[in-house]
Amino acid sequence: MGRGVGEADYVLFVNGEAAGIIEAESDKAARVKLRKMGVYQRILSLEGSKKRVSLKTEINLWVKTGKENLRKRLTELPAIDNPKLWEVQKKAITNLEESLKGAKPKALIQMATGSGKTFTAVNICYRLIKHANAKRILFLVDRGNLGKQTLQEFQTFIVPKDGRIFTDIYNVQHLKSNTIDDVSRVCISTIQRIYSMLKGEKQFDPAGEERSGFEDDYSLEPAPVEYNPRIPISAFDVIIIDECHRSIYNLWKQVLDYFDAFLIGLTATPSKSTIAFFNKNLVMEYTHEEAVTDNINVDFTVYDIRTKITKNGSTIPKGEVVQKRDKRTRRKKWEQLEDDVKYTSEQVDRDVVSKDQIRTIIRTFKR
């Protein structure tokens, strides 16, 4: 065992890699020892009751039906056969599959906004399910409303050489509750909901999914994660992280580390920290400038228009009648303020919307 981790009675190795730990003690003593070591034990259950199996059976089960078979199938993926893919999308998929064939656990795809990252990702999901028989894929989105857009991509994806829609063949679940459907092949969710599920919460407020990871407070402690037998570490074979940002390797890193799955990141603007999180395995680079050259994107000019409110914030005087919206239900109601309400520039268009300053920006832009 590594320094500071602890000692084990037996360590199981498969193909030269540590795959399990055996503690020759009573169940209770072993659980305590493993917990102190930060190691999660796997308990097989059948209809709610524990079932003891022989060690030999467990090892054979892992070798025959576990990651080894998936890794073998990943080395046998056929050539790409979707004529609707652009060359750059084919290249991204090809490079990723070469990484998967090499059993690299993490890979990052950088493609400019507008170059079809999500369509590329849906093709990746199709090929992994169809040709590698991936059991289930988790598709992480930044916010709940982006999950709806991702679901629509699957609902309009026509399976190559088949003609049917992806969702007519494979079950795609956009998680609205904290329960994973047994038959789902693709689960679309935010990482916040997955964390809630790992904690054992029965419900999760949808409003918690509308906060972008870009807005997270990175000074907070990483979210603690403990083993949840209802969601085993093998729940997903592959996790695709769309628009991955700092929160994945800071605030939410433990959620991703919990699962025994290949991690595939998608981003338009990778930072050095993001690349480091994916073990510097950047399998595809396609910039906005390249997309413009290829006539996929159009160039743009940035206009930086500032107002007093966007610079300094402002105050809404007491007595003013304002419209308030419940973030969870989206219901609107009018209220008269009993006190002055001060807001900062950072709160503009997040907590407070000033229609006058929006009009000022539009009029200035039109000039």
RARA-V178045 format. One record per residue. N is the residue number from 0. RES is the residue in one small letter. BURIAL is + if it has 16 or more other ideal C-beta (glycine too) atoms within 10 Angstrom, else -. D_FIRST is the distance of its C-alpha to the first C-alpha in Angstrom with 2 decimals. Layout:
# RARA-V178045
[[N,RES,BURIAL,D_FIRST] [N,RES,BURIAL,D_FIRST]]
This chain:
# RARA-V178045
[[0,m,-,0.00] [1,g,-,3.77] [2,r,-,6.59] [3,g,-,8.35] [4,v,-,6.32] [5,g,-,6.43] [6,e,-,6.17] [7,a,+,7.31] [8,d,-,10.42] [9,y,-,10.18] [10,v,-,8.54] [11,l,-,11.56] [12,f,-,12.21] [13,v,-,15.52] [14,n,-,17.08] [15,g,-,14.02] [16,e,-,12.11] [17,a,-,9.49] [18,a,-,12.19] [19,g,+,11.49] [20,i,+,10.08] [21,i,-,12.58] [22,e,+,13.33] [23,a,-,16.22] [24,e,-,18.07] [25,s,-,21.01] [26,d,-,20.97] [27,k,-,21.49] [28,a,-,18.87] [29,a,+,16.20] [30,r,-,17.37] [31,v,-,17.24] [32,k,+,13.70] [33,l,+,12.48] [34,r,-,14.82] [35,k,-,13.54] [36,m,+,10.01] [37,g,-,12.05] [38,v,+,11.54] [39,y,+,14.91] [40,q,-,16.10] [41,r,-,18.91] [42,i,-,22.14] [43,l,-,24.93] [44,s,-,28.34] [45,l,-,31.82] [46,e,-,34.81] [47,g,-,33.09] [48,s,-,31.94] [49,k,-,28.54] [50,k,-,28.52] [51,r,-,26.39] [52,v,-,25.64] [53,s,-,24.27] [54,l,-,20.77] [55,k,-,22.64] [56,t,-,24.76] [57,e,-,21.92] [58,i,-,20.33] [59,n,-,23.85] [60,l,-,24.64] [61,w,+,21.73] [62,v,-,22.70] [63,k,-,26.41] [64,t,-,26.72] [65,g,+,23.63] [66,k,+,22.58] [67,e,-,23.24] [68,n,-,26.92] [69,l,+,27.17] [70,r,+,25.73] [71,k,-,28.21] [72,r,-,31.06] [73,l,+,30.23] [74,t,-,31.00] [75,e,-,34.38] [76,l,+,35.80] [77,p,-,39.56] [78,a,-,41.57] [79,i,+,42.41] [80,d,-,45.70] [81,n,+,46.63] [82,p,-,49.77] [83,k,-,49.53] [84,l,+,46.55] [85,w,-,47.37] [86,e,-,46.15] [87,v,+,43.71] [88,q,+,42.23] [89,k,-,41.97] [90,k,+,40.20] [91,a,+,37.64] [92,i,+,36.94] [93,t,-,36.88] [94,n,+,34.45] [95,l,+,32.13] [96,e,+,32.26] [97,e,-,31.43] [98,s,+,28.26] [99,l,+,27.44] [100,k,-,28.26] [101,g,-,25.64] [102,a,-,23.05] [103,k,+,22.58] [104,p,-,21.30] [105,k,+,23.62] [106,a,+,27.21] [107,l,+,29.97] [108,i,+,33.69] [109,q,+,36.17] [110,m,+,39.71] [111,a,+,42.68] [112,t,-,44.03] [113,g,-,46.72] [114,s,+,45.34] [115,g,+,44.21] [116,k,+,40.49] [117,t,+,40.74] [118,f,+,42.84] [119,t,+,40.32] [120,a,+,37.51] [121,v,+,39.62] [122,n,+,40.13] [123,i,+,36.38] [124,c,+,35.97] [125,y,+,38.81] [126,r,+,37.48] [127,l,+,33.95] [128,i,+,35.49] [129,k,+,38.37] [130,h,-,36.84] [131,a,+,33.08] [132,n,-,33.61] [133,a,+,31.17] [134,k,+,31.05] [135,r,+,31.34] [136,i,+,31.28] [137,l,+,30.95] [138,f,+,33.38] [139,l,+,32.80] [140,v,+,35.90] [141,d,+,36.53] [142,r,+,39.21] [143,g,+,40.75] [144,n,-,43.96] [145,l,+,42.10] [146,g,+,40.74] [147,k,-,44.37] [148,q,-,44.98] [149,t,+,41.94] [150,l,+,43.14] [151,q,-,46.54] [152,e,+,45.04] [153,f,+,43.70] [154,q,-,47.03] [155,t,-,49.00] [156,f,+,46.80] [157,i,-,48.77] [158,v,-,46.73] [159,p,+,47.68] [160,k,-,50.08] [161,d,-,50.18] [162,g,-,52.12] [163,r,-,50.48] [164,i,-,48.65] [165,f,+,44.84] [166,t,-,45.04] [167,d,-,47.55] [168,i,-,44.97] [169,y,+,41.61] [170,n,-,41.02] [171,v,+,40.13] [172,q,+,39.36] [173,h,+,39.88] [174,l,+,38.08] [175,k,-,40.65] [176,s,-,39.05] [177,n,+,35.54] [178,t,-,35.60] [179,i,+,34.45] [180,d,-,37.00] [181,d,-,35.68] [182,v,-,37.80] [183,s,+,36.96] [184,r,+,35.70] [185,v,+,35.62] [186,c,+,34.94] [187,i,+,36.31] [188,s,+,35.12] [189,t,+,34.27] [190,i,+,30.75] [191,q,+,32.29] [192,r,+,33.33] [193,i,+,29.99] [194,y,+,28.42] [195,s,+,31.23] [196,m,+,30.51] [197,l,+,26.81] [198,k,-,28.04] [199,g,-,30.27] [200,e,-,33.52] [201,k,-,36.42] [202,q,-,38.28] [203,f,+,37.82] [204,d,-,40.73] [205,p,-,41.66] [206,a,-,42.68] [207,g,-,39.02] [208,e,+,38.71] [209,e,+,41.56] [210,r,+,39.83] [211,s,-,38.51] [212,g,+,35.02] [213,f,-,36.88] [214,e,-,38.26] [215,d,+,35.01] [216,d,-,34.45] [217,y,-,31.40] [218,s,-,31.28] [219,l,-,30.14] [220,e,-,26.65] [221,p,-,24.62] [222,a,+,25.29] [223,p,-,22.76] [224,v,+,21.76] [225,e,-,20.66] [226,y,+,20.42] [227,n,-,23.98] [228,p,-,24.62] [229,r,-,27.95] [230,i,+,26.34] [231,p,+,23.35] [232,i,-,20.91] [233,s,+,22.81] [234,a,+,26.14] [235,f,+,26.73] [236,d,+,26.19] [237,v,+,27.34] [238,i,+,27.87] [239,i,+,30.70] [240,i,+,31.03] [241,d,+,34.66] [242,e,+,35.71] [243,c,+,32.17] [244,h,+,32.26] [245,r,+,30.34] [246,s,+,29.61] [247,i,+,27.23] [248,y,+,24.70] [249,n,+,25.58] [250,l,+,27.03] [251,w,+,25.93] [252,k,-,22.70] [253,q,-,20.70] [254,v,+,23.28] [255,l,+,22.67] [256,d,-,18.87] [257,y,+,19.33] [258,f,+,20.79] [259,d,-,19.51] [260,a,+,22.48] [261,f,+,23.90] [262,l,+,25.13] [263,i,+,28.58] [264,g,+,30.24] [265,l,+,34.01] [266,t,+,35.76] [267,a,+,38.96] [268,t,-,37.87] [269,p,+,34.24] [270,s,-,33.10] [271,k,-,30.71] [272,s,-,28.12] [273,t,+,28.63] [274,i,+,28.23] [275,a,-,24.99] [276,f,+,23.61] [277,f,+,24.44] [278,n,-,22.56] [279,k,-,26.05] [280,n,+,26.89] [281,l,+,30.51] [282,v,+,32.08] [283,m,+,35.54] [284,e,-,37.69] [285,y,+,41.14] [286,t,-,42.89] [287,h,+,45.94] [288,e,-,48.04] [289,e,-,47.22] [290,a,+,48.07] [291,v,-,51.38] [292,t,-,52.16] [293,d,-,51.51] [294,n,-,53.84] [295,i,+,51.16] [296,n,+,51.23] [297,v,-,54.06] [298,d,-,53.85] [299,f,-,54.34] [300,t,-,55.61] [301,v,-,54.01] [302,y,-,56.46] [303,d,-,55.17] [304,i,-,57.51] [305,r,-,56.98] [306,t,+,58.95] [307,k,-,59.29] [308,i,+,57.23] [309,t,+,54.35] [310,k,-,54.37] [311,n,-,55.01] [312,g,+,54.80] [313,s,+,57.76] [314,t,-,59.15] [315,i,-,60.66] [316,p,-,63.55] [317,k,-,64.02] [318,g,-,66.55] [319,e,-,65.34] [320,v,-,64.88] [321,v,-,61.58] [322,q,-,59.85] [323,k,-,56.41] [324,r,-,54.03] [325,d,-,51.39] [326,k,-,48.21] [327,r,-,47.14] [328,t,-,50.50] [329,r,-,52.13] [330,r,-,55.29] [331,k,-,57.61] [332,k,-,59.97] [333,w,-,62.28] [334,e,-,62.09] [335,q,-,64.08] [336,l,-,62.00] [337,e,-,62.73] [338,d,-,61.11] [339,d,-,60.40] [340,v,-,57.16] [341,k,-,55.55] [342,y,+,52.98] [343,t,-,51.16] [344,s,-,51.09] [345,e,-,47.51] [346,q,-,48.84] [347,v,+,51.57] [348,d,-,51.26] [349,r,-,48.21] [350,d,-,49.58] [351,v,+,53.15] [352,v,-,55.33] [353,s,+,58.44] [354,k,-,60.76] [355,d,-,63.09] [356,q,+,60.51] [357,i,-,59.56] [358,r,-,63.27] [359,t,+,63.53] [360,i,-,60.73] [361,i,-,62.30] [362,r,-,65.75] [363,t,-,64.46] [364,f,-,62.65] [365,k,-,65.86] [366,r,-,67.76]]
